[in-house]
Amino acid sequence: MKTLAYMCSLLSFLVLLACQKEDKNGNNSFQTLKNIEYGPHARNKMDVYLPSDRSEEKTKVFVWIHGGAWAGGDKGEFEQIKPAVDSVFSDYAYVSLNYRLFNSNTNANRFPSQEEDIKLALEFISSKLSEWKISNKVIIAGASAGGHLAILQAFKHNQSGLIKACAAYYPPTELTSYFSYSIFSTAVLHGILNGNPSQRPEEYYQSSPVNFITSESVPTLFFHGTADDVVPIEQSYLLQEKLEEHNVPHDYIYFEGAGHAFSSEDAQITVRSMRDFVKELGL
């Protein structure tokens, strides 16, 4: 009898504990969903961070795309910046994406493989909004190659209107002019685009985000260091020029003397700037 009573008490406690983990909307508490497959390739995976008390009405979505010259990097990069993002975007769900990487030894996964993967990932996220209990208000962001892919997606593939704003850290924006900047940029772009701009003009055009900016483009925020020797700041000047030409809402910060990475202090400034930018948009 004592054993039966103990088991009943234990069962009651577990039921109570389960109930306590449910919020008033019937959602579980914060969830981390690792390595969710969004496509057929081994790199087609994402990590999803769902906040507690989420709902389709109020919970916005922050999508992060990692850098790495389109040939390296991993979605785990987001874990490094998540604490800073948490401090100002506590009411957001987060999604960090992997995508196919260019292999210079085999020439596998040339452009537009990466572009296609980001498009596929956004379509997958869109299909999961109701299940994950999150809204269709998506901000997409990334750094370096990830910044390039973020703004390319926002400007070129946002016919559904899912993306409401984008943010980019030191992104390549116009690949024809970027090609001859350095030995690094020449080697990377020659490989991933299978030739130089004269040989592959259409590929360079299609892979350059600034070519797809229109008056209907989403509000855009970007950051760049004046001493960046990997992606020159002129790439952001071109972005600024095109956004101004088409009267697209935008903002930017150019960090004097900063290279292809920011100090902790400058990084905090960028995150607060993102918060203020999206708040002004009502997101």
C-alpha positions as CSV (number, residue, x, y, z in Angstrom):
1,M,0.0,0.0,0.0
2,K,2.8,2.4,0.9
3,T,4.4,1.6,-2.5
4,L,1.1,2.3,-4.3
5,A,0.7,5.5,-2.4
6,Y,4.3,6.6,-3.3
7,M,3.7,5.8,-7.0
8,C,0.5,7.8,-7.0
9,S,2.2,10.7,-5.3
10,L,5.1,10.5,-7.8
11,L,2.7,10.4,-10.7
12,S,0.8,13.4,-9.4
13,F,4.0,15.3,-9.0
14,L,5.1,14.6,-12.5
15,V,1.7,15.7,-13.9
16,L,2.0,18.9,-11.9
17,L,5.5,19.5,-13.1
18,A,4.4,19.0,-16.7
19,C,1.6,21.5,-16.2
20,Q,4.0,24.0,-14.7
21,K,6.1,23.8,-17.8
22,E,3.2,24.9,-19.9
23,D,2.6,28.6,-20.3
24,K,-0.8,30.2,-20.5
25,N,-0.9,29.7,-24.3
26,G,-0.2,26.0,-24.0
27,N,3.3,26.3,-25.3
28,N,6.3,24.6,-23.8
29,S,9.0,26.6,-22.2
30,F,12.0,27.6,-24.1
31,Q,13.0,24.9,-26.6
32,T,16.2,24.4,-28.6
33,L,15.7,22.3,-31.7
34,K,19.1,21.2,-33.1
35,N,20.0,20.0,-36.6
36,I,16.5,20.3,-38.0
37,E,16.6,19.2,-41.7
38,Y,15.2,21.6,-44.2
39,G,16.5,19.9,-47.4
40,P,18.1,16.8,-48.8
41,H,21.8,17.7,-48.5
42,A,23.8,16.9,-45.3
43,R,24.4,20.7,-44.8
44,N,20.7,21.5,-45.1
45,K,20.2,21.8,-41.3
46,M,19.2,24.6,-38.9
47,D,19.1,25.2,-35.2
48,V,15.9,26.7,-33.8
49,Y,15.5,28.5,-30.5
50,L,11.9,29.0,-29.5
51,P,11.1,31.3,-26.5
52,S,8.5,30.5,-23.9
53,D,5.2,32.3,-24.0
54,R,5.5,32.5,-27.8
55,S,2.6,33.1,-30.1
56,E,1.9,33.6,-33.8
57,E,0.8,37.1,-33.0
58,K,3.8,38.5,-31.2
59,T,6.8,36.3,-31.6
60,K,9.1,37.6,-34.3
61,V,11.9,35.6,-36.0
62,F,15.6,36.4,-36.2
63,V,17.4,34.3,-38.9
64,W,21.2,34.2,-38.8
65,I,23.5,33.1,-41.7
66,H,27.1,32.3,-40.8
67,G,30.2,33.6,-42.7
68,G,33.2,31.8,-44.0
69,A,33.8,32.9,-47.6
70,W,31.0,30.6,-48.8
71,A,33.4,27.7,-48.2
72,G,33.6,27.3,-44.4
73,G,31.9,28.1,-41.2
74,D,29.0,26.6,-39.3
75,K,25.6,27.6,-37.8
76,G,27.2,27.1,-34.4
77,E,28.6,30.6,-34.9
78,F,25.3,32.0,-33.6
79,E,26.1,30.6,-30.1
80,Q,28.9,33.2,-29.9
81,I,26.6,36.1,-30.5
82,K,23.4,34.7,-28.9
83,P,24.0,36.3,-25.5
84,A,24.3,39.7,-27.0
85,V,21.2,39.1,-29.2
86,D,19.3,37.7,-26.2
87,S,19.9,41.0,-24.3
88,V,17.8,43.0,-26.8
89,F,15.7,40.5,-28.7
90,S,14.2,38.5,-25.8
91,D,10.8,38.2,-27.5
92,Y,12.2,36.7,-30.7
93,A,12.6,33.1,-31.9
94,Y,16.1,32.5,-33.5
95,V,17.1,30.3,-36.4
96,S,20.7,29.7,-37.4
97,L,21.3,28.1,-40.8
98,N,23.9,25.9,-42.4
99,Y,24.1,25.7,-46.2
100,R,26.2,23.9,-48.8
101,L,29.8,25.0,-48.8
102,F,32.0,25.4,-51.9
103,N,34.7,22.8,-52.1
104,S,37.8,24.1,-53.9
105,N,39.3,20.6,-54.3
106,T,36.3,19.2,-56.2
107,N,34.5,22.4,-57.2
108,A,31.3,21.0,-55.7
109,N,28.6,23.4,-54.6
110,R,29.4,26.4,-56.8
111,F,27.1,29.4,-56.8
112,P,24.1,29.5,-56.7
113,S,24.1,26.4,-54.3
114,Q,24.3,28.6,-51.2
115,E,21.6,31.0,-52.5
116,E,19.3,28.1,-53.3
117,D,19.8,26.7,-49.8
118,I,18.9,29.9,-48.1
119,K,15.8,30.2,-50.2
120,L,14.8,26.6,-49.3
121,A,15.4,27.3,-45.6
122,L,13.2,30.3,-45.6
123,E,10.4,28.3,-47.3
124,F,10.8,25.6,-44.7
125,I,10.6,28.2,-41.9
126,S,7.5,29.6,-43.5
127,S,5.9,26.1,-43.5
128,K,6.7,25.7,-39.7
129,L,5.3,29.1,-38.4
130,S,2.1,27.6,-37.1
131,E,3.7,24.5,-35.7
132,W,6.3,26.5,-33.9
133,K,3.8,29.1,-32.8
134,I,5.8,32.1,-34.2
135,S,4.8,35.0,-36.5
136,N,5.6,35.7,-40.1
137,K,7.7,38.7,-39.2
138,V,11.2,37.6,-40.1
139,I,14.4,39.6,-39.8
140,I,17.3,38.0,-41.7
141,A,21.0,38.8,-40.9
142,G,24.5,37.6,-41.4
143,A,28.2,38.5,-41.4
144,S,30.6,38.5,-44.4
145,A,29.5,35.8,-46.8
146,G,26.5,35.3,-44.5
147,G,25.7,39.0,-44.9
148,H,25.9,38.6,-48.6
149,L,23.5,35.7,-48.6
150,A,21.1,37.5,-46.2
151,I,20.7,40.6,-48.4
152,L,20.6,38.6,-51.6
153,Q,17.7,36.6,-50.2
154,A,16.0,39.7,-49.0
155,F,16.3,41.7,-52.2
156,K,16.0,38.8,-54.8
157,H,13.7,36.1,-53.3
158,N,11.2,37.9,-51.0
159,Q,8.2,37.7,-53.2
160,S,6.2,36.2,-50.3
161,G,7.0,39.2,-48.1
162,L,8.1,36.9,-45.3
163,I,11.3,39.0,-44.7
164,K,10.4,42.3,-43.1
165,A,14.0,43.6,-42.6
166,C,17.6,42.6,-43.1
167,A,20.9,43.3,-41.5
168,A,24.4,42.7,-42.8
169,Y,27.9,42.9,-41.3
170,Y,30.7,43.8,-43.8
171,P,28.9,42.1,-46.8
172,P,30.1,41.6,-50.3
173,T,27.4,43.4,-52.3
174,E,28.7,43.7,-55.9
175,L,30.8,40.7,-56.9
176,T,32.2,42.1,-60.2
177,S,34.0,45.0,-58.5
178,Y,34.9,42.7,-55.5
179,F,36.6,40.2,-57.8
180,S,39.8,42.2,-58.3
181,Y,40.1,43.6,-54.8
182,S,42.7,41.1,-53.5
183,I,44.3,37.7,-54.2
184,F,41.8,36.3,-51.8
185,S,38.7,37.7,-53.4
186,T,40.0,36.8,-56.9
187,A,40.7,33.2,-55.9
188,V,37.5,32.7,-54.0
189,L,35.2,34.2,-56.7
190,H,37.0,32.6,-59.6
191,G,36.4,29.2,-58.0
192,I,32.9,29.6,-56.8
193,L,31.7,31.3,-59.9
194,N,33.8,29.2,-62.3
195,G,35.6,32.1,-63.9
196,N,36.1,35.9,-63.9
197,P,33.4,38.5,-64.5
198,S,34.3,38.7,-68.2
199,Q,33.8,35.0,-68.6
200,R,30.7,34.7,-66.3
201,P,28.9,38.1,-66.5
202,E,25.5,36.6,-65.8
203,E,26.6,34.6,-62.8
204,Y,28.3,37.6,-61.3
205,Y,25.2,39.7,-61.9
206,Q,22.8,37.2,-60.4
207,S,25.0,36.8,-57.3
208,S,25.3,40.5,-56.6
209,P,22.6,41.8,-54.1
210,V,22.7,45.4,-55.2
211,N,21.4,44.4,-58.6
212,F,18.1,43.5,-57.1
213,I,17.3,46.5,-55.0
214,T,14.1,48.2,-56.0
215,S,11.8,50.8,-54.3
216,E,10.0,47.8,-52.8
217,S,13.0,46.3,-51.1
218,V,12.9,45.7,-47.3
219,P,14.4,48.1,-44.8
220,T,18.1,47.4,-44.5
221,L,20.8,47.9,-41.8
222,F,24.5,47.3,-42.4
223,F,27.8,47.7,-40.6
224,H,31.4,47.9,-41.9
225,G,34.8,48.8,-40.7
226,T,36.8,51.4,-42.6
227,A,40.0,49.3,-42.4
228,D,38.4,46.0,-43.6
229,D,41.0,44.3,-45.8
230,V,38.9,41.2,-46.6
231,V,35.7,42.9,-47.9
232,P,36.5,46.6,-48.6
233,I,34.1,49.2,-47.2
234,E,33.4,50.3,-50.8
235,Q,31.1,47.3,-51.0
236,S,28.9,48.9,-48.4
237,Y,29.2,52.3,-50.1
238,L,27.7,50.7,-53.2
239,L,24.9,49.2,-51.1
240,Q,24.3,52.6,-49.5
241,E,24.2,54.3,-52.9
242,K,21.7,51.9,-54.3
243,L,19.4,52.0,-51.3
244,E,19.4,55.8,-51.4
245,E,18.8,55.7,-55.2
246,H,15.6,53.7,-54.7
247,N,14.5,55.4,-51.5
248,V,14.7,52.2,-49.4
249,P,14.6,52.8,-45.6
250,H,18.1,52.0,-44.3
251,D,20.7,52.8,-41.8
252,Y,24.4,52.0,-41.4
253,I,27.4,52.5,-39.1
254,Y,30.9,52.7,-40.4
255,F,33.4,51.9,-37.7
256,E,36.6,53.9,-38.0
257,G,39.7,51.8,-38.1
258,A,37.8,48.5,-37.7
259,G,38.7,45.5,-39.8
260,H,36.8,42.4,-40.8
261,A,35.6,41.8,-37.2
262,F,34.5,44.1,-34.5
263,S,35.5,44.7,-30.9
264,S,33.1,43.6,-28.2
265,E,32.1,47.2,-27.6
266,D,31.4,47.8,-31.3
267,A,29.5,44.5,-31.5
268,Q,27.3,45.7,-28.7
269,I,26.6,48.9,-30.6
270,T,25.5,46.9,-33.7
271,V,23.1,44.8,-31.7
272,R,21.5,47.8,-30.0
273,S,21.3,49.4,-33.4
274,M,19.4,46.4,-34.8
275,R,17.0,46.6,-31.8
276,D,16.3,50.3,-32.4
277,F,16.0,49.8,-36.2
278,V,13.4,47.1,-36.0
279,K,11.5,48.9,-33.3
280,E,11.2,51.9,-35.5
281,L,9.7,49.5,-38.1
282,G,7.2,48.3,-35.5
283,L,8.8,44.8,-35.3
